[in-house]
Amino acid sequence: MTKATCSPGPGRRGRGRQALLPITSVVVAWTLAMFTPTLTFAAPVAAKVADASPTGGTAVRSCESMIDLRLPGRTVESATSVGATEELPAYCDVQLTVTDPASDESFRVGVFLPSATWNGRFVGTGGGGFVGGGPDEPCGRYDPCSLADGYATANTDAGVPTTNNQGEFALNPDNTLNEPVVDIWNHLSIHQTAVSAKKVITAYYGKGPAYSYFYGGSAGGRQAMMEAQRYPHDYDGLAVFWPALNLSRLLPASLWPQVVMNVAEHFVPQSTFEAVNDRAIAQCDGRDGVHDRIVSDWRACGFDARTLIGDVLTAQEADIINKIWKGPRGTDGRFLWHGPPPGTPLDRMAGTVTDEDGTTSPQPRADALTWVTHWVLQDPDFDWRTLTYEKFADVFERSVAKWERTVDAVDPDLSAFRAAGGRVVITHGTFDSSIPVQGTVDYYNKVADRMGGIREVQDFARLFLAPGGGHETLIRSHPHPGLMPAGYYGGLPSPGSALEAVVNWVEKKRKPMTLLGVGEGSTGETGMERPLCMYPLAARYKGHGNTNDADSFRCAAR
């Protein structure tokens, strides 16, 4: 790989004043004044014609000359020509700093432009956890990258660290909230990345992208849905994976298993959790017509850990596990949030470590702890082990009251996105060990309730559940096989993938009926393929044919 770089010098990362910056007219004025596109762009989404193949092109100027690009509110820090490799074509790497004039806070954006193979399209990619993205790489954390197929790409650091980041940036040294940085991380940076990328693309190729797409899972999935809800004209299509939509509920809920075990004064070994899951999967498998250790009808499983008392579990352990599966509840029994379905690996949600002497200790999720200590209580020294059921419910409710309207991407009104011609494909594994699938299902149902029913919503937004599927590449350590959407680990529109489905839906008006599910897991079947059916349908074995062949299954009502 060869590089030729032009750079004006190190970029300034302003920390600025720490005045509170709620999302008000100040932010709106900044957005309109500093970031309204001034270059020529493609026609609005709704005006695009079916089966219109975009025309790409080559650069109309050198990569090095991009250092001289002047864009309001942005500084081009470097423009680097990168030579072709076996994985990627030659491209131009443009690094920008975008500064919020209201707070003097800034964030980085990386835009990556194929030098001679541009296909006329643009893909933005998201981050994971509290990390906004990885602007030093063409697709951030996704590999292989859509740049390999000729897409221009971009992503951002969202103004926060790209490593060793569990959300500590929310607090200033005096334990006040750093609201300017939170606002940039939350949604401003991902929106302005789309705006910035289109400006850079237009300057480099002499025209903007014909179609723009976004690809993101987990936190990146939240970013994608935040775009649909707040900035519906940024992208024509969204490929969304296991989205962390409900941070104000999801993160405190991730401490619930630890609170349950701590109150009981008994931390369950992972080997016991795994033995219970073996039994749950054995009981609930086969409802799709084939026994393959994949629970297709996860909602009907209804496994009760108390059936294993005296065999695998003590009565106390059975009570702990049932409470974990049920999910957080108030002291009066009221619903707070969803738990994981029986069969879901609990190494993330209910992390424990067992020493050689048999002592089992808690290992709570770092992001959940930081959420409670920094974002909710604003007390980094808070000891989670002081949480009783009553105190947990109080922390949970404080989290929702404080952050739901700000960081949750759960607005069910997607009418502006639909009116803009936007299309979204969402997929989620039913045994996701980090984000319970029912939260995504509930959100989709609320969108349907708000917008005229499932059939109306399916005209622009479709949900595909992956039976037994996990959270990103964590599935590869699951002891049981599970289905994952094809190409889930990278940003290529591979056959049967969510990105391919979105591109074909936007550009060719081909509504996706299924995605391709591929078997994963430490004991997964090599070459297993199944259809991932459009919600609320589920795959059923036809009764004949190879059970590893997707054509041997059909999608049917549950």
N, C-alpha and C positions, 0 to 999 in steps of 0.2 A: 504494500500500500504506500503510495506517495502522496505528499501533501505540499501545497504551496499556499502560504498564508499571507493575508494583508490584515494588519491590525493597528488601530490608533493608540493602543496601549491598554493597560489594565482597566477594566470597567469598574465604575463606582457602585458599590452596594450601599445606598443610603440607609441608615437605621432610623434617622429622623426623630422628630418629636413623637411622643407616645400619647398624644391627644386621642380621645375616643373618636372613632369614625363609624358611626352607625350607617347603614345603607340608606342614605337620605338624598336630598337634592344635591348635596355636594358631590356624591359619587356619580349621580346622573349627569350633572354638569360636566364633570371630568370626562365621562364616557363620550358625551356628545361633542365636546369641544376638542378633545385630544385624539379620539379614536374613530370618528366617523370616516369611513373610507373615502378617499379623495381620488382614487384611481379607478379605472374602468373595470367592472366586474361582469361575470356572466349574468344572464337573465335570471330573475327570481325563480325559485324552485317551481312554483305553480305553473310557470309559463313553459317549462321544459317539455319536450315532445317525447312520447314513448318511442323506444327503440332508436333514439338519437344517440349514435355512438360518438363520444367526445373525440375531438381531434387534439392530439398533443402537440409536440413540437420540440424544437431545440432552443437553446438560449439565444437571446438577441444581444447579449452583452457578456463580457467575461465575468467569471466568478470574482476575480480580484477587484473588479470595478464596483462590486456591490458594497465595498467598504465606504464608498462615497454616497450611498443612498441616504437621503434625508427624509425622515418620517417623524411627524409630530409626536412627541412623548416617548420616542424610542431612540436608542443609540445603537448603531451597528458596531459591535465590538471587534468582530473579525469576519473574514470571508475566506474560506479555505477550500481549495480544489483537492479532492480526494480521488486517487486513482482507483480503477476497477479491481475487484477481487473475485474469487470464485463465487462468493455469496452475493455481492452487490455490484451494480454498475458504477461507473465514475459519477461523482456527484459534487455539488457545491454545498458546503456546510456554512451557513450564515448564523452567527450568534448575535443576539440582541439583548440589550437591557431595556426593560420597560419600567418607567418611573411614574408613580402616582403623585401628582403635584400637590394633592391635598395633605399627604402625610410624609412625603419624601421617601416612602418605602419603595423598593424596586424588586423586580423578579426577572429571571432569565427565560429566554425563549430560544430554542434551536430550531431552525428551518433547514430542511435537507432537500436539495433539488437535483434530480437526475440531469446530468449534463447533456445527454443526447437521446435519452430513451423515455422522456416524459409522456405519459399516456393521457394527459389532460385532466387528471384527477388529483385530489388532495385528501390525505388521511391524517387526522390528529389522533394522538394516543394519550392515554391517561396514566395515572400513577397507582400506587398501592399503599395500604396502611395510611399513615399521615404524610407519606412522600407524594409530592405533586406529580412527579415524572422524572425523566432523566434526559435533559436537553443536550447532553454531550453525545448521545447516540441517536441514530435516525428514527428508531421506534421505541426509544426509552428502554423499558424492561422487556419488550416483546421481540422474540427472535425465533424464526426468521421474520424479516421485516417487509412490509408492503413496498418499500423502496425497490426491492428486487423485482417487482412487477411493474415498475415504472411510475409509481405514485410519488408525488411530492409529499413529504411528511413533516410534522412539527410536534413538539411537546414542550412542557415548561417545568421548571422547578417549583413553581407556585410561590416563590419567595421564601421557601423553607429548606432546611437541609435535605439532601438526597440520600444521606446515610445516617445511621444512628439517630433516627428521628421517631420518637414515640408520641409526639405531640406536645413536647415541653415548650415549644415556641409560643404557646397561647398565653404564657405568663411573662410579665416583666419581672425584673429583679425584686421589685417591691410587692410582688404578688397581685398586682392589678392586671386586668386583662389587656393583652396587646391587640386591641381590636383592629387597627389598620392591617396588621399582618394576617389576622384571622380572616378578614374580609377578602384580602388578596388570595389567600389559600383556598377559601371556601368556593368562590365562583368567579371573581373578577379576572384572575390570571388565566383561567381556562377559556373564558370568553375572549379576552384580548389576545390570546395565542391564536385563535382562529382569525381574528381581524388582522393581526400582524402577519401571519403566514400568507394570507391572501394578498396583502400589499407586496410582500417580498416576491411571491410567485409572479404577480403581474409585472413587477419591475424586471424580473429575470427573463421571462418568456415573452413579454409584450402583451400578455393577456392573462386573465385570471382562470382559475380552475372551472371546468364545466360542471363538475360535481364534487361535493365535499362530504367526507365521511368521518365518523369518530369511532374509535375502537378502544374499549376499556372494560376491565373487570375489577370487582371488589370496590376499592375507592375510585378506580377509574370508571366503574359502572355508575357510581354516584355522580361523578363528574358529567358523564354522558346524560343522565336524566336531569341534572341541574341545567344543562344546556337546553334540553327540550322544554323545560318548564320556564326558564328565565330568558333564554336567548334563542327562540325557536327558528330564527333565520340563519344561524351560524352554519348548520350542517343539514345536508339533504337526507342523510341516513345515519343511523346509530346501530352499532353492534355492541350489545351490552351483556356482560357476563356477571353472574352472582353478585349483583349490585348491593353495596352497603348503603341502602336508602335511608334507614332510620337510625342515624348515629346516636341521637339523643336517647334512644331506647336500647339499641343493639349493644352499645359499649357497656353501660352499667349492667345490662342483663348478662353480659359475658362474665361478670363476677358472681352471679347467682350460684353456680355449682360450688364455688369455693366457700361462699357464705353458708350454704347448706351443710357442707362437710365440716366446716369450722364450728358451727353451732352444735353439730352432733358430736364434735370432738373425735371424728374418725375420718381420715383421708383414705379414699379407696384406691388401691393399686391399679395401674393400667391393665395388668393381667386379668384382674377381675372384671373390669369394664369390657375387655375383649371377649372373655368367656360368656358374658351376658349377651353381647352382640351376636356371638355365634348362635346362641339359642334363638334370639329374636329373628335373625335372618332365616334360620332353618324353618321356623314356624310360618313366616310370612312369605317365603319364596313360593313360586309355582303358580301364582294367581294369574299370570299371563300365559299359562299353558306350557311352561318349560321350567325345569329346576336347574338354575344356573347360579345360585347365590346372589342374584340381583332381585331386589324387592321392587317390582314395577308399581304395585298399588300401595305405596307407602302410607297413604292416609288411612287405609283400612286395616293397617297392621294391628294396632291396639294391643300390643304386647304388654303384659303386666309382670314386672320384676318379682312380685310376690310369689309367682308360681315356681320360682327357683330357690325359695327359702328352704334351708336344710340340705340343699344339693350344691349349688354354686354360691349362694348368698346367705348371710345372716339376715334376720328381720330388719336390723338397723340399716344394712347396706341396701336392701330392697327398697326401703323407704327413701333413702338418699337418691337412688337411681330414678325412682318414679318421680320424685320432685324435680330432678334435673330434666327429665323428659317433658314434664308438664310445663316447665318454664316458670319464670318469676311470678309470684303472687303476693298480694298485700296480706297483711295480718288478718284481714277479714275475708280472705280468699279471692278477692277481685283480681281479674286478669291484668298483668302488667306487660308481659311480652312472651314470645314463643320460645319453647325449648326445642332441642334437636329431636327428630323422629327416632324411635328405637332402631338400633342398627348403625347409627352414626358414630364414627370414632370420636372418643371424648378426650383425646390427648391434647386438644387445643382448648376446648371449652371447660374441661374439668382436669386441667393438667396437674399431674402428681409425679413425684419421683420417689422410687423405693431404693433405699440403700442396701448394701450387702447384708446388714444385720436385720433386714426386714422392716425397718422404720420407713413409713411413707409420709412424705412432706408435701405441702401445697406448692404448686407452680402456676400462679395466676398469670393471665395474659398481661404483658407489659402495656399494651395500648389501652386496655380496660382500666388498669390502675392509674395511668396518667390521665385518662379522661376524668376519673373521679377526683383525683387529687388536684390536678391543674385546672381543668375546664369547669368542673362543677363546684368543688369546695374552695378552690384557689388556695390550697394548703398542701404544699409538696411533702410535708412531714406527716400527713395523715396516715394512720395505721389501719389498713383495711380489716385486720383481724378484730377490730373493735366493733365491727358491724353485726348487730343483731338483726332479726327479721324486720323489726320495727324501724331501725335505723336505715336498713337497706331500702325499704319502701320510701322513706323520706328522701334519701339520696336519689333514688330513681325519679321520683316526682319532681325534685328540684332540677334534675338534668333535663327532663322534658320541658318544664316551664321556662328554663333558661335558654335552651338551644334548639327546640323543635322548629321554630319559625326561621331560624337562621341557617342551620346546617343540614337539616333533613331535606332530602329531595323527594318529597311525597305529595306534592300538589297533584291531585287527580285531574285537574283541568288542563288537558293537552290540546285544547281547541285551536290555539294559535299555531302550535306545531303541525297539527293536521291541516289547517288552512294554508300553511306554507308549503304543503306537499311533502312534509317530512315522513319518513318511515323508520320504524325501530323494531329490531329483533332482539328479544331478551331471552337469555337461557340461564338456568340455575340447576345445580345438582341437588338431588333430594337428600343426600347424606353429606352436605357441606358441613365441615367441621368447624367453620369460623362464623358463618352467617346462616342462621336457620332459614330454610327455603320458604317457610310459610309467610315470612314477612314480604317476600317478593310476590307470592300468590295473592296475599291480601291487598297489596297495592294495586296489582293488575285488576282485581275484582272491583276496587274502589274507582278506578278509571272507568271501568265498564258501567258501574252504577251512575257515574257522573255524566257519561257521554253517550247514553242511549242503549247500553247493553253490549254483550260480548261480540255479537256480529258486527255492530257498528265500529267497535274498537279494532276488530281484526282487519278492518279496511286499511289501517295504518300502523297498528302495533300488534305484534304477535309474541306470545310467550311459549317457550319450549322447555319442558322439564327433562332432566337427564337422570333416569333411575339409578340410584346408587352412586351418582356422581359426587365428587368432592370439590374442594376449594382449590382451584388452579392445580399446580403440580403436586400439591399435598396428597392428591389422590394416589400418587405412585407409591405411597407408604401404607395405604389402606390394606388391611389383611384380606379383605374381600374385593372382588372385582366390582367395578362400577362403570357406567357409561359417561363419556365426556364428549362434548361437541367437537367435531373434526377441526383440527388446527387451532385448538383453544389456547395453546401456549405461544403462538406467534401471531403476526399481523398480516398474514397472506390470505387472500380470498381463495383458499383451497377448496376443492370439490366438497360440497355438502356443508361448508362452514357457515357461520353466522354472517361473516363479512361478505362472502359470495352471495348469500341470500339477500342481503340488504342491497348490494350493488345491482343484482338482477331485478329486484323489486322496484328500485328507484328508476333505473335506466330502461328496463324492458317491460316493466309492469307485470312481472311474473311473481305472483303472490306465493311465498314459501308455504308449502303444506307440511313439510318435515325438514329437519336437519339430519345430518348423518352423525350417529353416535358411535364412538369407537371404544372398545374395552380397554380399561386401564386398571391399575392396582398391582400390588406386589405378587398376586397370584392370578391376575387377569388372563383371560384367554387370548392368545396371540391371534390377531386377525379378526376378533369379534367385531361385528358391525350390526347395529340395530337402528331403526328409525327413531328419532326423537320427535314425538308427536306434538302437534299444536294443542296447547291447553284449551279445553279441559279433556282432550282425548288422551288415550294411553295405548301403547303397543300391545298387541295380542298375537300369539303364535298361530299361524294358519293351520297347524296340525300336520304339516309335511314340509320337507325341505331342511337344509342345513341350518341349525339354530344359530350359527355364527354369521349367517347371511341376512342382511337387512330385508331382502325380498321375501323372506319366509315369515315376515310379520306384517300386520296391518294395523292401522290406527282406528280405534273404536271407542265408543263411550264407555266410561268406567262402570 
